[in-house]
């Protein structure tokens, strides 16, 4: 499944430059991909990078991660800052 040109332009406009970031490539189920894409397109305050960071930070914090940087990402997304 691919983004349309309009969807890709929207996603590109939402992307912000990030420091201390790495590139991650993974396979997703079609259902996860479709719902992630739909969410990002319907929520202008989010982009695919924030969504993935939020999901990973939430998982890690809920499973005992005590790293301050991870906790900060988790709390920032929790309070939409």
LOTOR-692678 format. One record per atom (N, C-alpha, C): residue in three letters; x, y negated, z. Coordinates in Angstrom, 3 decimals. Atoms other than C-alpha are relative to their C-alpha. Layout:
{"Ala"; {X; Y; Z}}
...
This chain:
{"Unk"; {0.846; 1.171; 0.000}}
{"Unk"; {0.000; 0.000; 0.000}}
{"Unk"; {0.892; -1.235; 0.000}}
{"Unk"; {-0.808; 1.201; 0.157}}
{"Unk"; {1.346; -3.416; -0.969}}
{"Unk"; {-0.812; -1.237; 0.372}}
{"Unk"; {0.645; 1.282; -0.219}}
{"Unk"; {0.590; -7.012; 0.019}}
{"Unk"; {-0.279; -0.633; -1.355}}
{"Unk"; {0.248; 0.777; 1.210}}
{"Unk"; {-1.075; -9.104; -2.667}}
{"Unk"; {0.929; -1.209; 0.019}}
{"Unk"; {-0.863; 1.182; 0.078}}
{"Unk"; {0.811; -12.196; -3.850}}
{"Unk"; {-0.438; -1.038; 1.025}}
{"Unk"; {0.504; 0.979; -0.974}}
{"Unk"; {-1.433; -14.448; -1.722}}
{"Unk"; {0.305; 0.431; 1.430}}
{"Unk"; {-0.294; -0.505; -1.338}}
{"Unk"; {-1.002; -12.212; 1.323}}
{"Unk"; {1.489; -0.141; 0.313}}
{"Unk"; {-1.448; 0.102; -0.211}}
{"Unk"; {2.781; -12.116; 0.881}}
{"Unk"; {0.416; -1.443; 0.214}}
{"Unk"; {-0.302; 1.419; -0.188}}
{"Unk"; {2.927; -15.911; 0.501}}
{"Unk"; {-0.414; -0.463; 1.386}}
{"Unk"; {0.480; 0.359; -1.340}}
{"Unk"; {0.861; -16.287; 3.679}}
{"Unk"; {0.963; 0.528; 1.062}}
{"Unk"; {-0.915; -0.595; -0.969}}
{"Unk"; {3.146; -13.898; 5.568}}
{"Unk"; {1.359; -0.683; -0.017}}
{"Unk"; {-1.289; 0.691; 0.100}}
{"Unk"; {6.271; -15.614; 4.260}}
{"Unk"; {-0.058; -1.367; 0.665}}
{"Unk"; {0.150; 1.310; -0.631}}
{"Unk"; {4.935; -18.996; 5.400}}
{"Unk"; {-0.041; 0.107; 1.514}}
{"Unk"; {0.081; -0.176; -1.445}}
{"Unk"; {4.311; -17.594; 8.878}}
{"Unk"; {1.332; 0.371; 0.631}}
{"Unk"; {-1.278; -0.468; -0.526}}
{"Unk"; {7.791; -16.151; 9.239}}
{"Unk"; {0.854; -1.169; 0.468}}
{"Unk"; {-0.885; 1.016; -0.561}}
{"Unk"; {10.147; -18.145; 11.407}}
{"Unk"; {1.405; 0.564; 0.015}}
{"Unk"; {-1.365; -0.518; -0.094}}
{"Unk"; {13.910; -17.938; 11.447}}
{"Unk"; {0.219; 0.488; 1.422}}
{"Unk"; {-0.220; -0.619; -1.299}}
{"Unk"; {15.064; -15.748; 14.277}}
{"Unk"; {1.497; 0.133; 0.257}}
{"Unk"; {-1.379; -0.231; -0.387}}
{"Unk"; {18.315; -15.651; 16.158}}
{"Unk"; {0.054; 1.303; 0.773}}
{"Unk"; {-0.201; -1.263; -0.705}}
{"Unk"; {19.726; -12.474; 17.636}}
{"Unk"; {-1.027; 1.056; -0.407}}
{"Unk"; {0.974; -0.965; 0.497}}
{"Unk"; {17.427; -10.385; 15.456}}
{"Unk"; {0.716; 1.062; -0.819}}
{"Unk"; {-0.504; -1.067; 0.853}}
{"Unk"; {18.060; -7.095; 13.741}}
{"Unk"; {-1.098; 0.376; -0.978}}
{"Unk"; {0.963; -0.482; 0.976}}
{"Unk"; {16.404; -5.601; 10.718}}
{"Unk"; {-0.380; 1.428; 0.374}}
{"Unk"; {0.497; -1.317; -0.367}}
{"Unk"; {14.255; -2.540; 11.353}}
{"Unk"; {-0.865; 0.529; -1.133}}
{"Unk"; {0.812; -0.636; 1.038}}
{"Unk"; {12.861; -0.167; 8.774}}
{"Unk"; {-0.591; 1.271; 0.570}}
{"Unk"; {0.662; -1.185; -0.526}}
{"Unk"; {10.294; 2.459; 9.691}}
{"Unk"; {-1.201; 0.343; -0.869}}
{"Unk"; {1.207; -0.415; 0.683}}
{"Unk"; {7.436; 4.433; 8.246}}
{"Unk"; {-1.168; -0.154; 0.964}}
{"Unk"; {1.229; 0.148; -0.775}}
{"Unk"; {3.925; 3.621; 9.461}}
{"Unk"; {-1.095; 0.804; -0.665}}
{"Unk"; {1.173; -0.618; 0.604}}
{"Unk"; {0.707; 5.490; 8.996}}
{"Unk"; {-0.747; -1.090; -0.768}}
{"Unk"; {0.753; 0.970; 0.798}}
{"Unk"; {-1.544; 3.837; 6.438}}
{"Unk"; {-0.983; -0.779; 0.864}}
{"Unk"; {0.948; 0.666; -0.895}}
{"Unk"; {-4.056; 3.049; 9.177}}
{"Unk"; {0.677; -1.102; 0.810}}
{"Unk"; {-0.722; 1.031; -0.753}}
{"Unk"; {-1.477; 1.205; 11.320}}
{"Unk"; {0.384; -1.166; -0.903}}
{"Unk"; {-0.406; 1.046; 0.940}}
{"Unk"; {-0.177; -0.687; 8.297}}
{"Unk"; {-1.177; -0.886; -0.399}}
{"Unk"; {1.178; 0.757; 0.434}}
{"Unk"; {-3.635; -1.714; 7.096}}
{"Unk"; {-0.520; -0.891; 1.118}}
{"Unk"; {0.509; 0.795; -1.120}}
{"Unk"; {-4.751; -2.864; 10.530}}
{"Unk"; {0.968; -1.093; 0.413}}
{"Unk"; {-0.985; 1.036; -0.289}}
{"Unk"; {-1.493; -4.732; 11.174}}
{"Unk"; {-0.122; -1.127; -1.019}}
{"Unk"; {0.112; 0.986; 1.068}}
{"Unk"; {-1.790; -6.504; 7.811}}
{"Unk"; {-1.268; -0.833; 0.178}}
{"Unk"; {1.269; 0.711; -0.182}}
{"Unk"; {-5.457; -7.387; 8.430}}
{"Unk"; {0.050; -0.939; 1.203}}
{"Unk"; {-0.110; 0.835; -1.199}}
{"Unk"; {-4.710; -8.692; 11.933}}
{"Unk"; {0.813; -1.254; -0.275}}
{"Unk"; {-0.890; 1.130; 0.277}}
{"Unk"; {-1.853; -10.897; 10.748}}
{"Unk"; {-0.673; -1.006; -0.930}}
{"Unk"; {0.670; 0.905; 0.949}}
{"Unk"; {-3.909; -12.321; 7.892}}
{"Unk"; {-1.162; -0.751; 0.643}}
{"Unk"; {1.144; 0.630; -0.666}}
{"Unk"; {-6.844; -13.111; 10.215}}
{"Unk"; {0.408; -0.869; 1.192}}
{"Unk"; {-0.463; 0.724; -1.183}}
{"Unk"; {-4.723; -14.597; 13.031}}
{"Unk"; {1.225; -0.831; -0.349}}
{"Unk"; {-1.104; 0.835; 0.488}}
{"Unk"; {-2.603; -17.527; 11.832}}
{"Unk"; {1.107; -0.264; 1.017}}
{"Unk"; {-1.046; 0.209; -1.001}}
{"Unk"; {-0.692; -17.775; 15.121}}
{"Unk"; {0.948; 1.190; 0.102}}
{"Unk"; {-0.815; -1.209; -0.049}}
{"Unk"; {0.760; -14.285; 14.579}}
{"Unk"; {0.619; 0.264; -1.361}}
{"Unk"; {-0.567; -0.546; 1.225}}
{"Unk"; {3.112; -12.835; 11.995}}
{"Unk"; {0.406; 1.437; 0.304}}
{"Unk"; {-0.312; -1.414; -0.201}}
{"Unk"; {4.251; -9.255; 11.469}}
{"Unk"; {1.154; 0.206; 0.964}}
{"Unk"; {-1.142; -0.125; -0.903}}
{"Unk"; {7.448; -9.882; 13.421}}
{"Unk"; {-0.442; -0.153; 1.455}}
{"Unk"; {0.518; 0.180; -1.355}}
{"Unk"; {5.625; -11.191; 16.488}}
{"Unk"; {-0.813; 1.211; 0.433}}
{"Unk"; {0.830; -1.149; -0.327}}
{"Unk"; {3.193; -8.291; 16.336}}
{"Unk"; {0.854; 1.210; 0.388}}
{"Unk"; {-0.878; -1.136; -0.312}}
{"Unk"; {5.939; -5.656; 16.250}}
{"Unk"; {0.761; -0.250; 1.293}}
{"Unk"; {-0.714; 0.324; -1.248}}
{"Unk"; {7.969; -7.433; 18.967}}
{"Unk"; {-0.912; 0.136; 1.208}}
{"Unk"; {0.955; -0.074; -1.090}}
{"Unk"; {4.875; -7.711; 21.142}}
{"Unk"; {-0.336; 1.445; 0.340}}
{"Unk"; {0.345; -1.404; -0.228}}
{"Unk"; {3.950; -4.057; 20.686}}
{"Unk"; {1.141; 0.753; 0.682}}
{"Unk"; {-1.153; -0.696; -0.588}}
{"Unk"; {7.448; -2.828; 21.492}}
{"Unk"; {0.246; -0.487; 1.424}}
{"Unk"; {-0.214; 0.543; -1.345}}
{"Unk"; {7.853; -5.173; 24.481}}
{"Unk"; {-1.067; 0.515; 0.964}}
{"Unk"; {1.084; -0.500; -0.847}}
{"Unk"; {4.456; -4.126; 25.857}}
{"Unk"; {0.241; 1.457; 0.371}}
{"Unk"; {-0.286; -1.413; -0.254}}
{"Unk"; {5.329; -0.448; 25.499}}
{"Unk"; {1.133; 0.154; 1.010}}
{"Unk"; {-1.166; -0.121; -0.882}}
{"Unk"; {8.715; -0.909; 27.183}}
{"Unk"; {-0.311; -0.444; 1.423}}
{"Unk"; {0.331; 0.501; -1.341}}
{"Unk"; {7.415; -2.991; 30.105}}
{"Unk"; {-0.944; 0.966; 0.711}}
{"Unk"; {0.954; -0.929; -0.613}}
{"Unk"; {4.519; -0.602; 30.716}}
{"Unk"; {0.625; 1.348; 0.349}}
{"Unk"; {-0.673; -1.265; -0.282}}
{"Unk"; {6.993; 2.273; 30.766}}
{"Unk"; {1.277; -0.188; 0.803}}
{"Unk"; {-1.044; 0.161; -0.992}}
{"Unk"; {9.392; 0.811; 33.319}}
{"Unk"; {1.230; -0.784; -0.396}}
{"Unk"; {-1.166; 0.790; 0.388}}
{"Unk"; {11.829; -1.355; 31.359}}
{"Unk"; {0.092; -1.239; 0.888}}
{"Unk"; {-0.185; 1.141; -0.879}}
{"Unk"; {13.278; -3.977; 33.679}}
{"Unk"; {0.872; -1.094; -0.583}}
{"Unk"; {-0.854; 0.999; 0.652}}
{"Unk"; {15.316; -5.982; 31.169}}
{"Unk"; {-0.724; -1.344; -0.050}}
{"Unk"; {0.623; 1.324; -0.059}}
{"Unk"; {14.636; -9.704; 31.665}}
{"Unk"; {-0.404; -0.540; -1.360}}
{"Unk"; {0.325; 0.491; 1.337}}
{"Unk"; {14.697; -10.483; 27.936}}
{"Unk"; {-1.265; 0.669; -0.528}}
{"Unk"; {1.200; -0.725; 0.427}}
{"Unk"; {12.089; -7.794; 27.238}}
{"Unk"; {-1.212; -0.502; 0.778}}
{"Unk"; {1.096; 0.518; -0.830}}
{"Unk"; {9.945; -9.010; 30.143}}
{"Unk"; {-0.420; -1.380; -0.466}}
{"Unk"; {0.319; 1.339; 0.500}}
{"Unk"; {10.159; -12.562; 28.784}}
{"Unk"; {-0.832; 0.076; -1.286}}
{"Unk"; {0.780; -0.178; 1.237}}
{"Unk"; {8.937; -11.441; 25.341}}
{"Unk"; {-1.414; 0.456; 0.347}}
{"Unk"; {1.295; -0.508; -0.425}}
{"Unk"; {6.120; -9.511; 27.014}}
{"Unk"; {-0.876; -1.096; 0.602}}
{"Unk"; {0.785; 1.052; -0.657}}
{"Unk"; {5.014; -12.425; 29.196}}
{"Unk"; {-0.363; -1.124; -0.975}}
{"Unk"; {0.308; 1.039; 0.984}}
{"Unk"; {5.248; -14.935; 26.342}}
{"Unk"; {-1.160; 0.401; -0.892}}
{"Unk"; {1.111; -0.416; 0.856}}
{"Unk"; {2.959; -12.874; 24.145}}
{"Unk"; {-1.280; 0.160; 0.811}}
{"Unk"; {1.169; -0.159; -0.852}}
{"Unk"; {0.642; -12.173; 27.067}}
{"Unk"; {-0.727; -1.333; 0.193}}
{"Unk"; {0.577; 1.319; -0.215}}
{"Unk"; {0.123; -15.888; 27.609}}
{"Unk"; {0.028; -0.869; -1.255}}
{"Unk"; {0.017; 0.676; 1.301}}
{"Unk"; {0.397; -16.811; 23.892}}
{"Unk"; {0.862; -1.254; -0.045}}
{"Unk"; {-0.892; 1.171; 0.054}}
{"Unk"; {3.375; -19.123; 24.311}}
{"Unk"; {1.027; 0.177; -1.067}}
